[in-house]
Amino acid sequence: MGKKPRILIVGGSGLLGVNWAFFARDEYQVVLALHQREVCLKNVQTCYLTLDSTDNLVHQIQAIKPNVIINAAGMTNVDKCESDPDLAKVLNVDFARNLALACYRLTVPMVHISTDHLFSGQLSLADEITTCCPINVYGQTKAMGEVQVLSVNPNILVIRTNFFGWGPSYRQSFSDLVINGLRAGNALTLFGDVYFSPIHIAVLAKTVHDLINVQAKGIFNVVGDERISKKDFGLRLAQKFNLDTTLIKIGSIDDTKFLIRRPKDMSLSNQKTCTLLNRNMGNIDDQIRVLYEQERDGLIEEVRRL
C-alpha cells in the first residue's frame, strides 16, 4: 500500500477544520495549522503558519510537503466583522490571498472555503454565476476573498457552503445549539423567514475531495439538495432526535432589530457539483441522519470532548 497523501488544513481549530481532520485521517495524513487554540486529535499532526507573509508561507509549506491545502481559516462572526472591518479584511481577504499565492508558486492544489452570505437574500438557490451583492461586512470580505484568491491562483477550488455537525465544546454549530437547547428543556425561537441549504460536514468533506480528485477548479456550491427555513430545520432535527417540537417557536428576523443585517435567503443551487460528480448531495433528512448515526454509534465523541 502506498503512502497516504498529506493534507494541510488551515484554520485547524475551527468547527470545520477539526471535523475535517477527524473524517479524513483514515485516508490521509492530516496536518492541522493552528493559530491560538491547541487541538489534539489521535493520528493528526499540528503546526503553526505565518499567514501574513507569502514568502514565509512558501518556506513553511515546503517543509510540510502537503499534497493539498484546505483553507478553512477566516473571521466568520458576522457581528465581529461588522465592528472590526479592518480585521475582517485581513483574515478573510489578505491572509487567503497570501496562502493562494504561496500555493501557486509551489503548484500545490488549494481549496478555499467560502460562504453562502454573498447575496442580498432576495433570490432563492443562487448558482455559481449569480452576481454577488453582499449586505454586510462578513459577506463583503468573503466575496473579496474569492476574487483575490482566484486572481493570484486560477487553479484554486472555491467552495461556497453552509455546514453543520457535532462541534467541539468551544465552537458549537447551529445543530448543536438546537439539540442541546431542546435537551435542556429550553424554548427556542427559530426564524421561519430565513432560508439556507445546509450540508453535514462529513458529506461536505467527501464531496470536496471528490472534486479535488477530478481536478475541479473555480467556484462550486457544495450544499444539501434542499432549501429549508431555520425553523423547519430545527423541527426536522427535533423529530429525528425524538425531542419536544413544541419548544420550537417561530420567529422573524425582521423582529430582531439588534442584529447586523443578514440575508433572508442564503440557499444555493448545487446543480453544477451534482452534474460533475453524477450524484445528489442528499436532502435534509439524509444530512440529519448522518448526524444522528454519528452520535448513536459513538463515532464523534473525540471531537465533542475537545
N, C-alpha and C positions, 0 to 999 in steps of 0.2 A: 504494500500500500504506500502511495506517495505521501510526501509531506503535506500537511494541511495548509491551505492558503491562509495568509495572515491579514486580518482586517484591523484597522485603527479607527476607533470611534471617538471623535472629538465631541466634547460635552458629555463625557462618560459617566458623570454622577447624576445626570438628569433622569427623569422618568423614562424617556425613550432610550437613552444610552444604556442604562442598567438593564432594561428588559431586552434590548437588542443583544447585548452581550450574553445574557442568560440563555436566550434561544439559539444563538449562533455558536456557542462554544464547543458543541459536539462536532460540528463540521469544519470549524475554522479555529485558527489560533487568534484569540481576541486580545487586543490591547486597548484599554480604556485610557484616553487622555483626560486627566483631571485638572481642576483649577484650584479650588479651595477645599472642597469636601473629600475626605478619604472614603474609598469604597473598596470592599474586599469580597470578591466572589471566587468560588472554587474554580480553578483552572482558567482564570482570567488574569492577565498581566495589567499593570498600570504604568503610566508615565505622566510627565508634565510637559506641556508645549508652550512656547512663547509665540502667541498668535499676533503680537504687534509688530513682528519683523518677518518679512518674507525670506530674507537671507537666513535668519536663524531657523525658520521652519524647514528650509531646504536641508540644512545640516541635520536637524533632528529627525526628519522623515527618512533621510538616507540611513541613519543609524538604526531606525526601527524596521526598515525594509518591508512596508506593508504592500500587499497586492491590491488593496483598495482602501480608500478612506471614506468614512461616513461622517459628514459634518452635521451633528445634532446639537451644536452649541448655539447659543443666542439668548437674547433677552425676550422672554415670552409673556411676562406680566404686563397686561395692557395698561393698567393704571401707572405702573412704574415707568413704562416707556413714555407715557404722556407727560409725567412730571420731570423726566430727565431725558429729553430727546437727543441730547448730545451723546450720552452714554449708550442709548439705544442704537444710534448710528454706528458707534464704534463696534458694538457687539454684533449687530445684525448685518452691517454692511462692510465696514473696514476689515474686520477680522476674517470674515468669509472671503472677501476678495484676496487677502493675503494668502489664505490657505489654497484657494483656487489657482492662484498664480504659481505657488510653490509646486502644486501637483502638475501644472502644465509644464514647468521646467523639468520635472522629473519623469514625466509621462506616466504618472500614477493615476489610475481611474479614481474619480471622486464623485460621491453622491452628496448633494446639498439638500437638506430637509427644509422646505419652505412651510407655507401655511395655507389656510383657506380664508384668511381675513383680508383678501386682496381686492374685494369688490364692495360696492355700495350697499348690497343687500337687497336690491330691487329685482334681481334676476335669480331664477332657480337653475340649478345644475349647470353652472358655468363650466365651459370647457377650456382647453389649454390656449386657445387663440382669442378668448374673450379679453377685451381690453381691461387692464387693471385700473381700478378707481378707488383706492383705499380711503377710509374715512377717519382713521386715527393714526397716531404716530407708529404704533406697532405694525399695522398693515403697510404704512408708507415705507418704513425701513426694511421690512421683509421684501417688498416689491423692489426697492432699490438694490437689495442684496442679490436678488435673482439677476437683475440687469448687470450688476458688476461682475458676478462670478462667470456669467456667460460671455461677457465682453473680454475677459482675460483668458478664458479657457472654454472654447466652443465644444469641447468633449464632455463637459460636465453633464451629469444627470440630475435634474432638479425635480424634486418630489413635493407636490402640493398634497397635503393630507390633514386629517383630524383624527387622532388616535386615542384609544383608551386601553387600560389594562390594570393589573394589580401593581400599585406603586409602592415604593419604599415609604417608611414612616414619615420621612421629611418632605415627600412630594407625592401627594395623592392625586389620582386622576378624577375626572368627573364621575366615573362609575364607582370609585371608592367612596366619594362623598355621598352619593345616593345610597349605596348599600350600607355603609357604616351608619349613616343617619337613620335609616329605617330600622336597622337592627337595634339601635339605641332607643327606638320609640319616638323619634323626633318627627314633627310635621315638617314637610319640605314644600317650598313654593318653587315650582319649576316653570320656566317660560313656555307658554303654548304658542308663542308667535316668533320663536327663534328656531331656525331650521339648520340642520347640518347632515352630513353623510358619513358617520363615524366608522372606523375600522379598528379591529383589535390589533395590538402591536405585533403579535406573532404572525398574523396574516400579512400585515404591512411589511415586516422584515423579510418574510419569504418572498413576497412579490417583488420587492426591490432587488433582492439577489437574483431572482429570475430575470429581471430587466437588465441587470449587470451582465448576466451570462449571455444575453443576446446582443450585448454591446449597444444598448439603447442610450441615446443622449438627447439633451434638450429637456423640455418640460413635460412631465407626466402627472396626471392626477391619480393617486393611489388611495382610494376611499372605498367604503362599502357600496353596495348596489342600491341602497335605499335612502331616500331623503326623509327625514323624520324630525319632529319637534323635540326640544329638550324634555318637555313634559311627557310626551309619548315614549321617548327613550327610557325615561325613569320608570314609567309604568311597565314597560316590557322587561326591564331589569327586575323589578319587584315581583312580577309574575313568575319569572324563571327561578328566582331565588326564594320563592314562597314567602314573600314579605307583605306587609299590610299596605295595599294600594290606597286605602282611604287616607293615609297620612300624606299623600301627594296632592297638593293643591295647585291649581292652575294660576299662573301669574302672567303679567305682560311686561315686557322690557320697557314699554312706554311709561309705566308707573314707577320705574326705578330711576328717578331723576339724578341721583348722585353718581351714576355710572358714567364713565367715559363712553362716548358714542361708539356703538358696536353695530356691525351689520346684522340685520334680522335674518337674512338668508345666506348661509355660508356653504350651501350644498354645491357639490362639484360633480360633474359627469366623469365617469371612469371608462367611457366607451373606448377611448384611444388605448388605454392599458389593456382592457379586456380583449380588444381586437388583436393586438400584437401578441399577447400570450395565449389567445384562444381559450379563454375560460372566464367565468364570472368571479367576482371577489367575494360574493356572499351577501345575503340580506342581513337585517338587524338580528333576527333570531339565530342565524349562523354565527355571527360575531359574538353574541352574548353566550352562545353555547360553549365557545372556546373558553371564555372567562369562567363559566360555571364549572366546566370539567377540570380546569386547572386547579381550582380550589377543592373540588370534590376529591381529586386524586392526589392532593398534597404536593403538586408539582411546583408551586410558586412560593413556597414558604421561605426559601432562601432570600428572595427579593423582598418579601414583606417584612422580614426581620431586620433589614438594613436601617 
